[in-house]
Amino acid sequence: MTAEGYSFTHYLAAKKSVDNRAINRYVWQLLGESLPQTSEDAPLKVLEIGAGIGTMIERMLEWNLCKRADYTAIDSSSMNINFAKERLQDWAVQQGYLVEKRQDILTIQREDIQVDMKLLDIDLFDFLADQRNESSFDLLVAHAFLDLVDLPRTLPRIFKLGRSGSLFYFSINYDGLTIFEPLIDADFDRQVLDRYHLTMGARFQEGKLFGDSQSGRHLIQQIQAAGGIVSAAGSSDWVVFPGSSGYPEDEAYFLHFIIDTIFQALKNDPELDEDRFSAWVGERHAQIERQELVYIAHQLDYLGDVQSNP
């Protein structure tokens, strides 16, 4: 595969089965037990930030988390949201739901389940700027997203979208450990991953430098500082390996995308020998094709409630 051949929406679709295994089931179970009672007249009001192609919506229904919900999903990528609209409609039909589209609402319904979905291609900070959105959601969801933003500046603003007692569920927060097996060269493997982690500390948000390759472990303090209380936390590690029939589902594509992400981040790094790094990337892709590569990434899930908005 070449870099030009990779699709982010394809990656997000391939990632769903990896995430399904990774999500901490204790935290998920407690989330379900903590949700308020809902009815046709009082649906759960959910906001998902960085919703991608809608796999979390699918998961919530597949895993029987909610039956009545008004679900707002936002993502800064119009490509992701457009893909999500088509994907969720097709998925719902396959699952036996009745599907209705009206204006910007996609409604799916089956027996005692009804979810009205609003899928918006809008940047989080533009969404936050709309004062009508403040204190309006019962559940705030961010999946594989918070490690991409400046937490001290962003989390208090996210909590303003809930109210005192609103729940938050923050899943798949990267926490600074990436493992590839088998090793190619222990020293060079370590150098590549160390350099890759450093790129996570060189991001920009609203013109300011930020970043933290260990944001998962630091999230507890950041949540508390932003006015939240953590009620449950647990590991949600990605673990991908070939079984007797190779990699499950589309997870080989997921792995190729991960390797290419590292390549794109480091291809101009002056600290890495260009030829050696190119050979490293090529061998990692080859290991996937030979069904040899094992990949582990350490992450954390959090559940809690909003107490205040400082």
N, C-alpha and C positions, 0 to 999 in steps of 0.2 A: 504494500500500500504506500501511496505517497501522501504528503501533507495535504495536497489539494483534494484528495479523495475523501477526507473526513468530514462528517456532518455532525454538528452539535445536537440537532434534534434526534438523529440516529443514536448518538451517544446517550442522550437522556432516556430514550426508549430502552436501550440495552442495559442501562443502569438500574432499571426498576427491579429486576430480579435480585441484583446485588444488594440494593437497599432493603428489599423485603427480608432478606436474611439478616441484615445488619441491624435493623431497627430494634432497640431494646424493648423486649416484650413486657417487662415489668413496668417501665415508664408508660408504654402504650396502654396497658391494662388500667393503670391508675388514671390515665387521661379519660378513658371511657367511663370509669366510675365517678369521675369528678364533674362530668358534663351536666349542666342543668337539664331538667325535664323539658321536653319540647312538645309542641302540638302543631296542628295546622295553622292555628292563629298565632302561635309563638314559636317560630322556627329558631334554630341556633344560628346566630349571625357570626360567620367565619370570615376572617381575612387571611389569605395566604400570600406572603411576600416572596417574590422570586419563584413563581409557581411553575416555570418551565413549560412543559407540554401537558401538565395536568395529571401526572402519575399519582400525586398525593390524593387528589380527589377520588381517583379510581380505588386507591388503597383504602380510604376511609369507608367506601361503600362495600368493597370486597371483604373487608374485615369487620363489617357491621358496627362501625363506630357511631354513625349518626343516621337518623331516618328522616328528620325534617330540618332542612337547613337552607338559609340564604348564604351562598358561598361566593365571595368576591375573591378572584384570583388575579394578581397583578404581576407583570413581568416587563422589564424594560425593552425586551426584544419582541418586535412585532412578528418576527418569524416564529418564535416560540408560541406566541398567543394564537396566531393563525393556524399553526399546526395543531395546537391544543383543541381549538374549536372543532376541527375535522376529526381528530383522533377521539375526543370524548363522545362525539355524536356516534361514530362508528362503534366504539366500545359499548356505549349504552344500548344500542340496538342488539349487539351480540349477546349482551347480558339479559335481554328480554325486557328492557325498559321502554315505555312509551316516551317519545322524544318530541318536544315542541320548541320551535325557535320563534321568538318574537322580539323585534328590535335588537337590543343587546343582551337579551336573557336567553339562556339555554335551559330548559326545564326537562328533567328526567323523572319519570314516575313509574312505580310498580308496587302494587298492593298498598302497604302502609308507608311506603317510602316516597318522598318528594324532595328533590333538591333543585333549587333555582340558582343557576350559575351565571355570574357576570364575569367575563374574562376580558381584562383590560391591558392593553399594551401601553403602560405608563411607568415612568421611573418612580421609584419609591419616594424620592424627595419632592417630585411634582405632586404625587398623591398626598404626601404629608402637608403640602402647602395649601391644600383645599381644606379649610376649617370645618366644612360640613362633615368630614370624615372623623373628626375627633370624638373619642369616647362612645363609639357606636358599635363596637364588636364585642361579642361574648368570648371568642377564641381567636388568638393571634398565632399564626403558624408560620414558621420559617424553616424550610428543609434544605440542608446543604447550602445555606446562604449567608449566615451571620459571620462566618469566617472570611467573608469577602468584603466586609464593610468596617468602617472605623467605629468600633463598639461604643467607646465613651461618648461620642458625639451623636450616634445614631439610635442607640437603644432607648434613651429617654424619650426620644421623639416617636419611636414605635409604640411605646407604652401609652402615649397620649391617644392612640387609636382605640385603646380599651378604656375601661373605667375601674374603679376600685372593686376588686373581686373578679375581674375578667381573667380568664385562663390564658396562659401562653404555652406553646409546645414548640420547642426549638430542637430539631433533630439533625443528626449527621454534621456535627461541628468538628472540623479537623483539629487534631491535637498533636502535631509535630512528630509523628512516627510513620515512616514509610519503609516497607520491607519488600525486597525482591529476592526470590530464590529460584534457581541456584545462583550463587555468586559468580560473577565473571572475574573480577579482580577486587579483592576486599577493600584495598586502599582507594582505588579509583571509584568503586561503587559508593563508598562513603563520601568521597569528594563531590560526586555528582549530586547526591541527595542533600548534602550540606549546602551546596550552591543553590539547589532548587528551593530549599527552605528559606534561604536568604531572599529570594525573589518575592516571597510572600510578605516581606517587610518593606517592600518598595512599591506599594500601590498608592494611588492618588484618589481622593474623594473631595469634591468641591474645592479642588486646587491645593489640597494639603496632603502631605505624605503621611502614610500610616501603614500598618501591617503587623501581623503577629502569626507566626507559624504554630503557636501553641494557644490559639484563642479558645480552644475547647476547654482547657483547664482553667483559663482565666475568666470564663463566662460567669461562673458563680458570683465572683466579686463584682463583675460588671452589671449583672442583673440586680444585685442588692443596691449598688450605687444608683441605678436607674429607677429604683422604686418597686422592685419585684421581690418575691419570696420564692425560693426553689423548694418544691415539695418532693421531687423525685429526680434522680439522675442515674445514668448508667451508660456503660460503653456500648458503642454501636459500630464496631469495627467492620470494615470491608475485608472479606476473606474470599479470594477467588483462586481456585485451583482446578486442574483437570481431573475428572473422575475416570471411570472405566470407559465412558463414552465421550471423553473430551470435556470441554468447558460446557456448562449448562447454558441452555437457551442461546442468547446472542452475546455472551460475555467475552468471547474472543475479541469482538469489535470493541467492547468496553476497554479491554486491556490495551489494544492497539491505540486507542484514543488517549489513554493515560500516558503511554510512552511518548506519543507525539506531543502531548502537552508539555512534558518535560523537555523534549527537544526544542519546541518553539520558545520556551522560556530561557533556554541556555545556549542556543545556537550561536549567539554573538558574545558569549561570556569570555573575556580575555584570560580568565584564570584556568580555563579548561583547554587542554590540547585538542584542537579542532578535529584532527584525524582520529585520535583516540576516542573522542566523544562520539563521532559519527559511527565508528565501529561498534561502540557500546550500544548505541540506539539500534543499529542494524541487528546486532545479536539478540537484543531483547525482543524485537519483532519476530526474529527467527525462532526464538524460544516459544513464542505464542503459537506460531504455525506448527511447531513440532509438539505442541501441547505439553510443554515442560514448565512454563513460567507459573510461579506462585506469587500472588500479590496480596499484601496486607497493609491496611492503613488504619491507624487508631483514631477513633472519633468518639464523641460523647453526645448523649441526648439529655434534654432538660424539660421538666414540666413544673409549672408553678402558677402563681397568680399575681396580678398587678395590685400593689398596695397603695401606691401614691405616684404622683407625677411631679418630681422636684423641679 
